[in-house]
């Protein structure tokens, strides 16, 4: 019998998210990664070292992090299989559950939609500011809606498709190595100081592990939205990231709206190109449609995971 580990992990997270009480009791596994990343950065990222030396230290830090994560998760998976036998798969699904974020993302976006539909722009700005890095205090309704839709599309890849992809491919070591890389990229994978060359390895590894999931995410969004292919193929390169443009362009095409455009960070305006530049301004109704497409995409992904594991 095929083991539906990936589909079960997605279903558990879809039903429960990551409960607040559980988080208060145990924290989240990525918190451990964050502590390791912080500790190694303090010791290895010497600002007075050469650029080459700092880059080599960043590579060494990522190798250390991944060695620890892969060794631990490989041992855990082998132990579970040895002790539980044919019933190992539900335990492995539970161990993979925290790596998923389908329900958690939905829970973060719904309050933004509710505030927009109620006409409460200050609350919409506040809630969207919890999931995006741009300045939100001066955003108008279309800009808040765009920010929420962009985050939903990109996080569909980062928090749903990519973990399931690597879980299917490499089991627990694959999915938790991915989360370790994602965490390192978000913490140190920046061109600006104090990270710069030290964070190069984290950023490049993140680009690498997200290559296939990003393109799969775009395909799933187009399938769930019943359109968007042309805009995805045409505009995915208009994003600064080699990966995030795929799901964002797919969502822009599926909704018939324009996304991205000029965005302010820390008071500085970044003149980013439009994705789906010929589309309409996004409205709260479009955010509702985006959530529907997102949920359909999650279902399609779960069905795909079941099919892959059955074939395997």
Buried (B, 14 or more C-beta within 10 A) or exposed (E): EEBBBBBBBBBBBBEEBBEEEEEEEEEBBBEBBBEBBEEBBEEBBEEEBEEEBBBBBBBEBBEBBBEBBBEBBBEBBEEBBEEEEEEBBBBBBBBBBBBBBBBBBBEBBBBBBBBBBEEEBEBBBBBBBEBBEBBBEEBEBBBBBBBBBBBBBBBBBBBBBBBBBBBBEBBBBBBBBBBBBBBBBBBBBBEEEEBBBBBBBBBBBBBEBBEBBBBBBBBBBBBBBEBBBEBBBBBBEBBEBBBBBBBBBBBBBBBBBBBBBEBBEEEEEEEBEBBBBEBEEBBBEBBBBBBEBBBBBBBBBBEBBBEBBEEE
